[in-house]
Amino acid sequence: MKILITGKNSYIGMSFEKWLNQWPDVYQVDTICLINNNWENRDFSQYDVVFHVAGIVHQKEKPEMENLYFSVNRDLAVEVAKKSQKVRC
């Protein structure tokens, strides 16, 4: 099974990848960073699973970070989901 983890350096992504690496004959794991827009050119069709864990935590509490918080945690998640769904239909 081919799995793509978004959020290359996230705690959850790295932990999940490490756990899956126990079974290298079952799972092939790739990770990508979503900090820039290069991910938009990535072909998601080769993956059975896209596990989206990119996000910003503990920033909503700071008023000056609210826009970035929602841009990453809501808008980016929707964009990744749409791209993932598009290749499945």
PDB file of N, CA, C and O in Angstrom:
ATOM      1  N   MET A   1       0.838  -1.166   0.000  1.00  0.00           N
ATOM      2  CA  MET A   1       0.000   0.000   0.000  1.00  0.00           C
ATOM      3  C   MET A   1       0.890   1.238   0.000  1.00  0.00           C
ATOM      4  O   MET A   1       1.838   1.338   0.779  1.00  0.00           O
ATOM      5  N   LYS A   2       0.572   2.174  -0.881  1.00  0.00           N
ATOM      6  CA  LYS A   2       1.339   3.420  -0.972  1.00  0.00           C
ATOM      7  C   LYS A   2       0.612   4.514  -0.207  1.00  0.00           C
ATOM      8  O   LYS A   2      -0.566   4.780  -0.441  1.00  0.00           O
ATOM      9  N   ILE A   3       1.338   5.145   0.716  1.00  0.00           N
ATOM     10  CA  ILE A   3       0.760   6.174   1.577  1.00  0.00           C
ATOM     11  C   ILE A   3       1.567   7.454   1.429  1.00  0.00           C
ATOM     12  O   ILE A   3       2.798   7.439   1.464  1.00  0.00           O
ATOM     13  N   LEU A   4       0.852   8.564   1.261  1.00  0.00           N
ATOM     14  CA  LEU A   4       1.478   9.877   1.221  1.00  0.00           C
ATOM     15  C   LEU A   4       1.079  10.619   2.494  1.00  0.00           C
ATOM     16  O   LEU A   4      -0.107  10.781   2.783  1.00  0.00           O
ATOM     17  N   ILE A   5       2.070  11.063   3.242  1.00  0.00           N
ATOM     18  CA  ILE A   5       1.821  11.848   4.449  1.00  0.00           C
ATOM     19  C   ILE A   5       2.152  13.299   4.143  1.00  0.00           C
ATOM     20  O   ILE A   5       3.275  13.618   3.751  1.00  0.00           O
ATOM     21  N   THR A   6       1.172  14.178   4.324  1.00  0.00           N
ATOM     22  CA  THR A   6       1.415  15.607   4.179  1.00  0.00           C
ATOM     23  C   THR A   6       1.758  16.145   5.558  1.00  0.00           C
ATOM     24  O   THR A   6       1.138  15.766   6.552  1.00  0.00           O
ATOM     25  N   GLY A   7       2.725  17.008   5.617  1.00  0.00           N
ATOM     26  CA  GLY A   7       3.213  17.478   6.914  1.00  0.00           C
ATOM     27  C   GLY A   7       4.477  16.724   7.264  1.00  0.00           C
ATOM     28  O   GLY A   7       4.552  16.060   8.298  1.00  0.00           O
ATOM     29  N   LYS A   8       5.462  16.830   6.405  1.00  0.00           N
ATOM     30  CA  LYS A   8       6.680  16.029   6.468  1.00  0.00           C
ATOM     31  C   LYS A   8       7.365  16.041   7.830  1.00  0.00           C
ATOM     32  O   LYS A   8       7.864  15.008   8.275  1.00  0.00           O
ATOM     33  N   ASN A   9       7.396  17.172   8.487  1.00  0.00           N
ATOM     34  CA  ASN A   9       8.091  17.269   9.769  1.00  0.00           C
ATOM     35  C   ASN A   9       7.155  17.361  10.963  1.00  0.00           C
ATOM     36  O   ASN A   9       7.567  17.757  12.053  1.00  0.00           O
ATOM     37  N   SER A  10       5.894  16.995  10.757  1.00  0.00           N
ATOM     38  CA  SER A  10       4.942  17.044  11.866  1.00  0.00           C
ATOM     39  C   SER A  10       5.182  15.872  12.820  1.00  0.00           C
ATOM     40  O   SER A  10       5.634  14.805  12.404  1.00  0.00           O
ATOM     41  N   TYR A  11       4.885  16.075  14.061  1.00  0.00           N
ATOM     42  CA  TYR A  11       5.056  15.019  15.058  1.00  0.00           C
ATOM     43  C   TYR A  11       4.214  13.795  14.703  1.00  0.00           C
ATOM     44  O   TYR A  11       4.701  12.665  14.746  1.00  0.00           O
ATOM     45  N   ILE A  12       2.964  14.023  14.357  1.00  0.00           N
ATOM     46  CA  ILE A  12       2.073  12.904  14.035  1.00  0.00           C
ATOM     47  C   ILE A  12       2.544  12.201  12.769  1.00  0.00           C
ATOM     48  O   ILE A  12       2.580  10.971  12.718  1.00  0.00           O
ATOM     49  N   GLY A  13       2.907  12.974  11.748  1.00  0.00           N
ATOM     50  CA  GLY A  13       3.367  12.374  10.494  1.00  0.00           C
ATOM     51  C   GLY A  13       4.615  11.539  10.670  1.00  0.00           C
ATOM     52  O   GLY A  13       4.699  10.421  10.160  1.00  0.00           O
ATOM     53  N   MET A  14       5.591  12.077  11.393  1.00  0.00           N
ATOM     54  CA  MET A  14       6.841  11.337  11.609  1.00  0.00           C
ATOM     55  C   MET A  14       6.602  10.089  12.464  1.00  0.00           C
ATOM     56  O   MET A  14       7.193   9.039  12.214  1.00  0.00           O
ATOM     57  N   SER A  15       5.743  10.207  13.463  1.00  0.00           N
ATOM     58  CA  SER A  15       5.445   9.057  14.327  1.00  0.00           C
ATOM     59  C   SER A  15       4.727   7.963  13.545  1.00  0.00           C
ATOM     60  O   SER A  15       5.024   6.779  13.705  1.00  0.00           O
ATOM     61  N   PHE A  16       3.783   8.367  12.702  1.00  0.00           N
ATOM     62  CA  PHE A  16       3.037   7.400  11.897  1.00  0.00           C
ATOM     63  C   PHE A  16       3.955   6.712  10.896  1.00  0.00           C
ATOM     64  O   PHE A  16       3.881   5.498  10.707  1.00  0.00           O
ATOM     65  N   GLU A  17       4.819   7.492  10.257  1.00  0.00           N
ATOM     66  CA  GLU A  17       5.772   6.915   9.308  1.00  0.00           C
ATOM     67  C   GLU A  17       6.695   5.914  10.004  1.00  0.00           C
ATOM     68  O   GLU A  17       6.934   4.826   9.480  1.00  0.00           O
ATOM     69  N   LYS A  18       7.204   6.269  11.156  1.00  0.00           N
ATOM     70  CA  LYS A  18       8.082   5.374  11.910  1.00  0.00           C
ATOM     71  C   LYS A  18       7.356   4.073  12.252  1.00  0.00           C
ATOM     72  O   LYS A  18       7.926   2.988  12.139  1.00  0.00           O
ATOM     73  N   TRP A  19       6.104   4.190  12.667  1.00  0.00           N
ATOM     74  CA  TRP A  19       5.322   3.009  13.025  1.00  0.00           C
ATOM     75  C   TRP A  19       5.098   2.119  11.805  1.00  0.00           C
ATOM     76  O   TRP A  19       5.244   0.899  11.887  1.00  0.00           O
ATOM     77  N   LEU A  20       4.745   2.729  10.671  1.00  0.00           N
ATOM     78  CA  LEU A  20       4.517   1.940   9.448  1.00  0.00           C
ATOM     79  C   LEU A  20       5.788   1.288   8.927  1.00  0.00           C
ATOM     80  O   LEU A  20       5.727   0.243   8.281  1.00  0.00           O
ATOM     81  N   ASN A  21       6.926   1.886   9.198  1.00  0.00           N
ATOM     82  CA  ASN A  21       8.198   1.331   8.719  1.00  0.00           C
ATOM     83  C   ASN A  21       8.525  -0.024   9.342  1.00  0.00           C
ATOM     84  O   ASN A  21       9.494  -0.667   8.939  1.00  0.00           O
ATOM     85  N   GLN A  22       7.747  -0.458  10.300  1.00  0.00           N
ATOM     86  CA  GLN A  22       7.908  -1.807  10.858  1.00  0.00           C
ATOM     87  C   GLN A  22       7.551  -2.869   9.822  1.00  0.00           C
ATOM     88  O   GLN A  22       7.990  -4.015   9.918  1.00  0.00           O
ATOM     89  N   TRP A  23       6.751  -2.477   8.834  1.00  0.00           N
ATOM     90  CA  TRP A  23       6.276  -3.399   7.805  1.00  0.00           C
ATOM     91  C   TRP A  23       6.627  -2.879   6.418  1.00  0.00           C
ATOM     92  O   TRP A  23       5.736  -2.506   5.655  1.00  0.00           O
ATOM     93  N   PRO A  24       7.914  -2.848   6.082  1.00  0.00           N
ATOM     94  CA  PRO A  24       8.322  -2.279   4.790  1.00  0.00           C
ATOM     95  C   PRO A  24       7.826  -3.069   3.587  1.00  0.00           C
ATOM     96  O   PRO A  24       7.750  -2.538   2.479  1.00  0.00           O
ATOM     97  N   ASP A  25       7.489  -4.337   3.804  1.00  0.00           N
ATOM     98  CA  ASP A  25       6.973  -5.142   2.699  1.00  0.00           C
ATOM     99  C   ASP A  25       5.482  -4.893   2.455  1.00  0.00           C
ATOM    100  O   ASP A  25       4.936  -5.335   1.444  1.00  0.00           O
ATOM    101  N   VAL A  26       4.829  -4.190   3.373  1.00  0.00           N
ATOM    102  CA  VAL A  26       3.392  -3.918   3.246  1.00  0.00           C
ATOM    103  C   VAL A  26       3.137  -2.456   2.864  1.00  0.00           C
ATOM    104  O   VAL A  26       2.260  -2.172   2.049  1.00  0.00           O
ATOM    105  N   TYR A  27       3.903  -1.531   3.450  1.00  0.00           N
ATOM    106  CA  TYR A  27       3.655  -0.108   3.270  1.00  0.00           C
ATOM    107  C   TYR A  27       4.853   0.605   2.651  1.00  0.00           C
ATOM    108  O   TYR A  27       5.995   0.429   3.074  1.00  0.00           O
ATOM    109  N   GLN A  28       4.560   1.403   1.650  1.00  0.00           N
ATOM    110  CA  GLN A  28       5.552   2.327   1.098  1.00  0.00           C
ATOM    111  C   GLN A  28       5.070   3.723   1.477  1.00  0.00           C
ATOM    112  O   GLN A  28       3.968   4.125   1.103  1.00  0.00           O
ATOM    113  N   VAL A  29       5.883   4.453   2.207  1.00  0.00           N
ATOM    114  CA  VAL A  29       5.476   5.753   2.728  1.00  0.00           C
ATOM    115  C   VAL A  29       6.332   6.858   2.125  1.00  0.00           C
ATOM    116  O   VAL A  29       7.561   6.784   2.121  1.00  0.00           O
ATOM    117  N   ASP A  30       5.660   7.879   1.619  1.00  0.00           N
ATOM    118  CA  ASP A  30       6.315   9.099   1.170  1.00  0.00           C
ATOM    119  C   ASP A  30       5.767  10.247   2.005  1.00  0.00           C
ATOM    120  O   ASP A  30       4.624  10.204   2.458  1.00  0.00           O
ATOM    121  N   THR A  31       6.584  11.267   2.205  1.00  0.00           N
ATOM    122  CA  THR A  31       6.131  12.453   2.925  1.00  0.00           C
ATOM    123  C   THR A  31       6.425  13.687   2.084  1.00  0.00           C
ATOM    124  O   THR A  31       7.394  13.728   1.325  1.00  0.00           O
ATOM    125  N   ILE A  32       5.565  14.695   2.236  1.00  0.00           N
ATOM    126  CA  ILE A  32       5.802  15.959   1.552  1.00  0.00           C
ATOM    127  C   ILE A  32       5.527  17.110   2.503  1.00  0.00           C
ATOM    128  O   ILE A  32       4.727  17.011   3.434  1.00  0.00           O
ATOM    129  N   CYS A  33       6.208  18.183   2.238  1.00  0.00           N
ATOM    130  CA  CYS A  33       6.033  19.427   2.979  1.00  0.00           C
ATOM    131  C   CYS A  33       5.069  20.299   2.182  1.00  0.00           C
ATOM    132  O   CYS A  33       5.137  20.344   0.954  1.00  0.00           O
ATOM    133  N   LEU A  34       4.182  20.983   2.872  1.00  0.00           N
ATOM    134  CA  LEU A  34       3.216  21.838   2.191  1.00  0.00           C
ATOM    135  C   LEU A  34       3.481  23.323   2.413  1.00  0.00           C
ATOM    136  O   LEU A  34       2.611  24.154   2.154  1.00  0.00           O
ATOM    137  N   ILE A  35       4.677  23.660   2.890  1.00  0.00           N
ATOM    138  CA  ILE A  35       4.962  25.055   3.202  1.00  0.00           C
ATOM    139  C   ILE A  35       4.900  25.939   1.954  1.00  0.00           C
ATOM    140  O   ILE A  35       4.410  27.066   2.025  1.00  0.00           O
ATOM    141  N   ASN A  36       5.382  25.453   0.829  1.00  0.00           N
ATOM    142  CA  ASN A  36       5.249  26.218  -0.413  1.00  0.00           C
ATOM    143  C   ASN A  36       4.218  25.517  -1.299  1.00  0.00           C
ATOM    144  O   ASN A  36       3.619  24.524  -0.887  1.00  0.00           O
ATOM    145  N   ASN A  37       4.015  26.022  -2.488  1.00  0.00           N
ATOM    146  CA  ASN A  37       2.984  25.462  -3.368  1.00  0.00           C
ATOM    147  C   ASN A  37       3.486  24.346  -4.285  1.00  0.00           C
ATOM    148  O   ASN A  37       2.750  23.920  -5.176  1.00  0.00           O
ATOM    149  N   ASN A  38       4.700  23.865  -4.097  1.00  0.00           N
ATOM    150  CA  ASN A  38       5.231  22.794  -4.948  1.00  0.00           C
ATOM    151  C   ASN A  38       4.381  21.531  -4.881  1.00  0.00           C
ATOM    152  O   ASN A  38       4.321  20.775  -5.851  1.00  0.00           O
ATOM    153  N   TRP A  39       3.733  21.299  -3.767  1.00  0.00           N
ATOM    154  CA  TRP A  39       2.908  20.098  -3.595  1.00  0.00           C
ATOM    155  C   TRP A  39       1.764  20.050  -4.607  1.00  0.00           C
ATOM    156  O   TRP A  39       1.283  18.969  -4.946  1.00  0.00           O
ATOM    157  N   GLU A  40       1.327  21.210  -5.089  1.00  0.00           N
ATOM    158  CA  GLU A  40       0.201  21.240  -6.026  1.00  0.00           C
ATOM    159  C   GLU A  40       0.534  20.531  -7.332  1.00  0.00           C
ATOM    160  O   GLU A  40      -0.366  20.074  -8.037  1.00  0.00           O
ATOM    161  N   ASN A  41       1.821  20.437  -7.658  1.00  0.00           N
ATOM    162  CA  ASN A  41       2.253  19.751  -8.883  1.00  0.00           C
ATOM    163  C   ASN A  41       2.522  18.264  -8.664  1.00  0.00           C
ATOM    164  O   ASN A  41       2.840  17.543  -9.610  1.00  0.00           O
ATOM    165  N   ARG A  42       2.400  17.819  -7.455  1.00  0.00           N
ATOM    166  CA  ARG A  42       2.658  16.415  -7.110  1.00  0.00           C
ATOM    167  C   ARG A  42       1.508  15.537  -7.594  1.00  0.00           C
ATOM    168  O   ARG A  42       0.342  15.917  -7.486  1.00  0.00           O
ATOM    169  N   ASP A  43       1.836  14.375  -8.121  1.00  0.00           N
ATOM    170  CA  ASP A  43       0.837  13.422  -8.589  1.00  0.00           C
ATOM    171  C   ASP A  43       0.356  12.584  -7.405  1.00  0.00           C
ATOM    172  O   ASP A  43       1.111  11.772  -6.871  1.00  0.00           O
ATOM    173  N   PHE A  44      -0.878  12.776  -7.002  1.00  0.00           N
ATOM    174  CA  PHE A  44      -1.452  12.014  -5.892  1.00  0.00           C
ATOM    175  C   PHE A  44      -2.052  10.684  -6.357  1.00  0.00           C
ATOM    176  O   PHE A  44      -2.403   9.845  -5.527  1.00  0.00           O
ATOM    177  N   SER A  45      -2.170  10.484  -7.665  1.00  0.00           N
ATOM    178  CA  SER A  45      -2.878   9.308  -8.164  1.00  0.00           C
ATOM    179  C   SER A  45      -2.161   7.998  -7.862  1.00  0.00           C
ATOM    180  O   SER A  45      -2.784   6.936  -7.897  1.00  0.00           O
ATOM    181  N   GLN A  46      -0.871   8.050  -7.568  1.00  0.00           N
ATOM    182  CA  GLN A  46      -0.123   6.824  -7.285  1.00  0.00           C
ATOM    183  C   GLN A  46      -0.326   6.308  -5.861  1.00  0.00           C
ATOM    184  O   GLN A  46       0.166   5.234  -5.516  1.00  0.00           O
ATOM    185  N   TYR A  47      -1.047   7.067  -5.032  1.00  0.00           N
ATOM    186  CA  TYR A  47      -1.191   6.710  -3.624  1.00  0.00           C
ATOM    187  C   TYR A  47      -2.560   6.111  -3.330  1.00  0.00           C
ATOM    188  O   TYR A  47      -3.580   6.535  -3.874  1.00  0.00           O
ATOM    189  N   ASP A  48      -2.548   5.116  -2.455  1.00  0.00           N
ATOM    190  CA  ASP A  48      -3.788   4.526  -1.970  1.00  0.00           C
ATOM    191  C   ASP A  48      -4.398   5.377  -0.863  1.00  0.00           C
ATOM    192  O   ASP A  48      -5.616   5.420  -0.689  1.00  0.00           O
ATOM    193  N   VAL A  49      -3.530   6.049  -0.124  1.00  0.00           N
ATOM    194  CA  VAL A  49      -3.960   6.856   1.027  1.00  0.00           C
ATOM    195  C   VAL A  49      -3.179   8.168   1.031  1.00  0.00           C
ATOM    196  O   VAL A  49      -1.969   8.183   0.806  1.00  0.00           O
ATOM    197  N   VAL A  50      -3.885   9.265   1.290  1.00  0.00           N
ATOM    198  CA  VAL A  50      -3.249  10.547   1.568  1.00  0.00           C
ATOM    199  C   VAL A  50      -3.635  10.891   2.999  1.00  0.00           C
ATOM    200  O   VAL A  50      -4.804  11.131   3.300  1.00  0.00           O
ATOM    201  N   PHE A  51      -2.648  10.911   3.866  1.00  0.00           N
ATOM    202  CA  PHE A  51      -2.851  11.168   5.299  1.00  0.00           C
ATOM    203  C   PHE A  51      -2.403  12.602   5.569  1.00  0.00           C
ATOM    204  O   PHE A  51      -1.207  12.888   5.635  1.00  0.00           O
ATOM    205  N   HIS A  52      -3.373  13.495   5.722  1.00  0.00           N
ATOM    206  CA  HIS A  52      -3.073  14.921   5.861  1.00  0.00           C
ATOM    207  C   HIS A  52      -2.935  15.284   7.335  1.00  0.00           C
ATOM    208  O   HIS A  52      -3.907  15.248   8.090  1.00  0.00           O
ATOM    209  N   VAL A  53      -1.720  15.634   7.730  1.00  0.00           N
ATOM    210  CA  VAL A  53      -1.476  16.009   9.127  1.00  0.00           C
ATOM    211  C   VAL A  53      -0.737  17.341   9.235  1.00  0.00           C
ATOM    212  O   VAL A  53      -0.304  17.724  10.322  1.00  0.00           O
ATOM    213  N   ALA A  54      -0.593  18.043   8.118  1.00  0.00           N
ATOM    214  CA  ALA A  54       0.050  19.360   8.162  1.00  0.00           C
ATOM    215  C   ALA A  54      -0.872  20.321   8.891  1.00  0.00           C
ATOM    216  O   ALA A  54      -2.077  20.354   8.639  1.00  0.00           O
ATOM    217  N   GLY A  55      -0.312  21.085   9.777  1.00  0.00           N
ATOM    218  CA  GLY A  55      -1.137  22.048  10.494  1.00  0.00           C
ATOM    219  C   GLY A  55      -0.325  22.918  11.426  1.00  0.00           C
ATOM    220  O   GLY A  55       0.857  22.685  11.678  1.00  0.00           O
ATOM    221  N   ILE A  56      -1.002  23.918  11.921  1.00  0.00           N
ATOM    222  CA  ILE A  56      -0.409  24.833  12.897  1.00  0.00           C
ATOM    223  C   ILE A  56      -1.193  24.675  14.191  1.00  0.00           C
ATOM    224  O   ILE A  56      -2.423  24.695  14.190  1.00  0.00           O
ATOM    225  N   VAL A  57      -0.477  24.520  15.285  1.00  0.00           N
ATOM    226  CA  VAL A  57      -1.137  24.391  16.592  1.00  0.00           C
ATOM    227  C   VAL A  57      -0.742  25.546  17.490  1.00  0.00           C
ATOM    228  O   VAL A  57       0.322  26.147  17.335  1.00  0.00           O
ATOM    229  N   HIS A  58      -1.616  25.839  18.424  1.00  0.00           N
ATOM    230  CA  HIS A  58      -1.370  26.847  19.457  1.00  0.00           C
ATOM    231  C   HIS A  58      -1.134  28.245  18.910  1.00  0.00           C
ATOM    232  O   HIS A  58      -0.448  29.046  19.544  1.00  0.00           O
ATOM    233  N   GLN A  59      -1.683  28.548  17.759  1.00  0.00           N
ATOM    234  CA  GLN A  59      -1.503  29.884  17.192  1.00  0.00           C
ATOM    235  C   GLN A  59      -2.796  30.686  17.197  1.00  0.00           C
ATOM    236  O   GLN A  59      -2.759  31.915  17.131  1.00  0.00           O
ATOM    237  N   LYS A  60      -3.941  30.008  17.275  1.00  0.00           N
ATOM    238  CA  LYS A  60      -5.219  30.708  17.234  1.00  0.00           C
ATOM    239  C   LYS A  60      -5.355  31.663  18.422  1.00  0.00           C
ATOM    240  O   LYS A  60      -6.038  32.684  18.339  1.00  0.00           O
ATOM    241  N   GLU A  61      -4.706  31.321  19.506  1.00  0.00           N
ATOM    242  CA  GLU A  61      -4.804  32.142  20.703  1.00  0.00           C
ATOM    243  C   GLU A  61      -4.172  33.514  20.515  1.00  0.00           C
ATOM    244  O   GLU A  61      -4.481  34.444  21.260  1.00  0.00           O
ATOM    245  N   LYS A  62      -3.299  33.647  19.537  1.00  0.00           N
ATOM    246  CA  LYS A  62      -2.649  34.922  19.251  1.00  0.00           C
ATOM    247  C   LYS A  62      -3.439  35.622  18.141  1.00  0.00           C
ATOM    248  O   LYS A  62      -3.492  35.117  17.020  1.00  0.00           O
ATOM    249  N   PRO A  63      -4.038  36.747  18.423  1.00  0.00           N
ATOM    250  CA  PRO A  63      -4.870  37.410  17.408  1.00  0.00           C
ATOM    251  C   PRO A  63      -4.151  37.671  16.088  1.00  0.00           C
ATOM    252  O   PRO A  63      -4.773  37.589  15.029  1.00  0.00           O
ATOM    253  N   GLU A  64      -2.876  37.978  16.125  1.00  0.00           N
ATOM    254  CA  GLU A  64      -2.148  38.266  14.890  1.00  0.00           C
ATOM    255  C   GLU A  64      -1.895  37.013  14.052  1.00  0.00           C
ATOM    256  O   GLU A  64      -1.510  37.128  12.889  1.00  0.00           O
ATOM    257  N   MET A  65      -2.099  35.838  14.603  1.00  0.00           N
ATOM    258  CA  MET A  65      -1.870  34.579  13.888  1.00  0.00           C
ATOM    259  C   MET A  65      -3.163  33.925  13.397  1.00  0.00           C
ATOM    260  O   MET A  65      -3.122  32.888  12.737  1.00  0.00           O
ATOM    261  N   GLU A  66      -4.293  34.521  13.715  1.00  0.00           N
ATOM    262  CA  GLU A  66      -5.579  33.887  13.410  1.00  0.00           C
ATOM    263  C   GLU A  66      -5.753  33.601  11.917  1.00  0.00           C
ATOM    264  O   GLU A  66      -6.198  32.512  11.555  1.00  0.00           O
ATOM    265  N   ASN A  67      -5.414  34.548  11.047  1.00  0.00           N
ATOM    266  CA  ASN A  67      -5.574  34.324   9.600  1.00  0.00           C
ATOM    267  C   ASN A  67      -4.697  33.181   9.105  1.00  0.00           C
ATOM    268  O   ASN A  67      -5.160  32.339   8.336  1.00  0.00           O
ATOM    269  N   LEU A  68      -3.446  33.137   9.532  1.00  0.00           N
ATOM    270  CA  LEU A  68      -2.552  32.049   9.143  1.00  0.00           C
ATOM    271  C   LEU A  68      -3.062  30.712   9.671  1.00  0.00           C
ATOM    272  O   LEU A  68      -3.029  29.706   8.962  1.00  0.00           O
ATOM    273  N   TYR A  69      -3.528  30.703  10.908  1.00  0.00           N
ATOM    274  CA  TYR A  69      -4.055  29.496  11.533  1.00  0.00           C
ATOM    275  C   TYR A  69      -5.178  28.897  10.686  1.00  0.00           C
ATOM    276  O   TYR A  69      -5.162  27.703  10.389  1.00  0.00           O
ATOM    277  N   PHE A  70      -6.145  29.719  10.299  1.00  0.00           N
ATOM    278  CA  PHE A  70      -7.270  29.212   9.508  1.00  0.00           C
ATOM    279  C   PHE A  70      -6.857  28.907   8.070  1.00  0.00           C
ATOM    280  O   PHE A  70      -7.395  27.984   7.459  1.00  0.00           O
ATOM    281  N   SER A  71      -5.926  29.657   7.531  1.00  0.00           N
ATOM    282  CA  SER A  71      -5.445  29.389   6.183  1.00  0.00           C
ATOM    283  C   SER A  71      -4.812  28.003   6.088  1.00  0.00           C
ATOM    284  O   SER A  71      -5.043  27.275   5.123  1.00  0.00           O
ATOM    285  N   VAL A  72      -4.021  27.646   7.081  1.00  0.00           N
ATOM    286  CA  VAL A  72      -3.342  26.348   7.074  1.00  0.00           C
ATOM    287  C   VAL A  72      -4.277  25.231   7.545  1.00  0.00           C
ATOM    288  O   VAL A  72      -4.386  24.202   6.878  1.00  0.00           O
ATOM    289  N   ASN A  73      -4.938  25.414   8.659  1.00  0.00           N
ATOM    290  CA  ASN A  73      -5.707  24.328   9.275  1.00  0.00           C
ATOM    291  C   ASN A  73      -7.067  24.084   8.639  1.00  0.00           C
ATOM    292  O   ASN A  73      -7.631  23.000   8.790  1.00  0.00           O
ATOM    293  N   ARG A  74      -7.599  25.061   7.937  1.00  0.00           N
ATOM    294  CA  ARG A  74      -8.888  24.857   7.278  1.00  0.00           C
ATOM    295  C   ARG A  74      -8.712  24.845   5.766  1.00  0.00           C
ATOM    296  O   ARG A  74      -9.015  23.851   5.106  1.00  0.00           O
ATOM    297  N   ASP A  75      -8.221  25.954   5.220  1.00  0.00           N
ATOM    298  CA  ASP A  75      -8.170  26.109   3.768  1.00  0.00           C
ATOM    299  C   ASP A  75      -7.218  25.115   3.093  1.00  0.00           C
ATOM    300  O   ASP A  75      -7.564  24.523   2.071  1.00  0.00           O
ATOM    301  N   LEU A  76      -6.040  24.934   3.653  1.00  0.00           N
ATOM    302  CA  LEU A  76      -5.085  23.988   3.085  1.00  0.00           C
ATOM    303  C   LEU A  76      -5.616  22.552   3.169  1.00  0.00           C
ATOM    304  O   LEU A  76      -5.434  21.764   2.241  1.00  0.00           O
ATOM    305  N   ALA A  77      -6.257  22.226   4.259  1.00  0.00           N
ATOM    306  CA  ALA A  77      -6.840  20.883   4.402  1.00  0.00           C
ATOM    307  C   ALA A  77      -7.890  20.626   3.326  1.00  0.00           C
ATOM    308  O   ALA A  77      -7.956  19.528   2.772  1.00  0.00           O
ATOM    309  N   VAL A  78      -8.702  21.622   3.031  1.00  0.00           N
ATOM    310  CA  VAL A  78      -9.721  21.484   1.989  1.00  0.00           C
ATOM    311  C   VAL A  78      -9.054  21.310   0.625  1.00  0.00           C
ATOM    312  O   VAL A  78      -9.483  20.470  -0.167  1.00  0.00           O
ATOM    313  N   GLU A  79      -8.010  22.091   0.340  1.00  0.00           N
ATOM    314  CA  GLU A  79      -7.304  21.981  -0.940  1.00  0.00           C
ATOM    315  C   GLU A  79      -6.694  20.590  -1.133  1.00  0.00           C
ATOM    316  O   GLU A  79      -6.791  20.008  -2.213  1.00  0.00           O
ATOM    317  N   VAL A  80      -6.071  20.069  -0.087  1.00  0.00           N
ATOM    318  CA  VAL A  80      -5.463  18.736  -0.163  1.00  0.00           C
ATOM    319  C   VAL A  80      -6.557  17.674  -0.363  1.00  0.00           C
ATOM    320  O   VAL A  80      -6.386  16.744  -1.151  1.00  0.00           O
ATOM    321  N   ALA A  81      -7.659  17.817   0.341  1.00  0.00           N
ATOM    322  CA  ALA A  81      -8.762  16.854   0.202  1.00  0.00           C
ATOM    323  C   ALA A  81      -9.327  16.874  -1.208  1.00  0.00           C
ATOM    324  O   ALA A  81      -9.599  15.819  -1.781  1.00  0.00           O
ATOM    325  N   LYS A  82      -9.505  18.054  -1.769  1.00  0.00           N
ATOM    326  CA  LYS A  82     -10.028  18.152  -3.133  1.00  0.00           C
ATOM    327  C   LYS A  82      -9.072  17.521  -4.139  1.00  0.00           C
ATOM    328  O   LYS A  82      -9.505  16.813  -5.049  1.00  0.00           O
ATOM    329  N   LYS A  83      -7.778  17.773  -3.981  1.00  0.00           N
ATOM    330  CA  LYS A  83      -6.795  17.174  -4.895  1.00  0.00           C
ATOM    331  C   LYS A  83      -6.798  15.651  -4.754  1.00  0.00           C
ATOM    332  O   LYS A  83      -6.717  14.933  -5.750  1.00  0.00           O
ATOM    333  N   SER A  84      -6.890  15.168  -3.535  1.00  0.00           N
ATOM    334  CA  SER A  84      -6.918  13.719  -3.288  1.00  0.00           C
ATOM    335  C   SER A  84      -8.169  13.087  -3.872  1.00  0.00           C
ATOM    336  O   SER A  84      -8.111  12.011  -4.466  1.00  0.00           O
ATOM    337  N   GLN A  85      -9.285  13.750  -3.704  1.00  0.00           N
ATOM    338  CA  GLN A  85     -10.552  13.226  -4.205  1.00  0.00           C
ATOM    339  C   GLN A  85     -10.592  13.242  -5.726  1.00  0.00           C
ATOM    340  O   GLN A  85     -11.142  12.331  -6.345  1.00  0.00           O
ATOM    341  N   LYS A  86     -10.020  14.259  -6.320  1.00  0.00           N
ATOM    342  CA  LYS A  86     -10.054  14.411  -7.775  1.00  0.00           C
ATOM    343  C   LYS A  86      -9.409  13.215  -8.466  1.00  0.00           C
ATOM    344  O   LYS A  86      -9.884  12.786  -9.517  1.00  0.00           O
ATOM    345  N   VAL A  87      -8.359  12.681  -7.909  1.00  0.00           N
ATOM    346  CA  VAL A  87      -7.679  11.553  -8.560  1.00  0.00           C
ATOM    347  C   VAL A  87      -8.401  10.242  -8.295  1.00  0.00           C
ATOM    348  O   VAL A  87      -8.116   9.247  -8.961  1.00  0.00           O
ATOM    349  N   ARG A  88      -9.315  10.210  -7.359  1.00  0.00           N
ATOM    350  CA  ARG A  88     -10.042   8.981  -7.031  1.00  0.00           C
ATOM    351  C   ARG A  88     -11.305   8.818  -7.857  1.00  0.00           C
ATOM    352  O   ARG A  88     -11.794   7.700  -8.024  1.00  0.00           O
ATOM    353  N   CYS A  89     -11.842   9.913  -8.375  1.00  0.00           N
ATOM    354  CA  CYS A  89     -13.128   9.864  -9.087  1.00  0.00           C
ATOM    355  C   CYS A  89     -12.965   9.503 -10.542  1.00  0.00           C
ATOM    356  O   CYS A  89     -13.952   9.422 -11.272  1.00  0.00           O
TER     357      CYS A  89
END
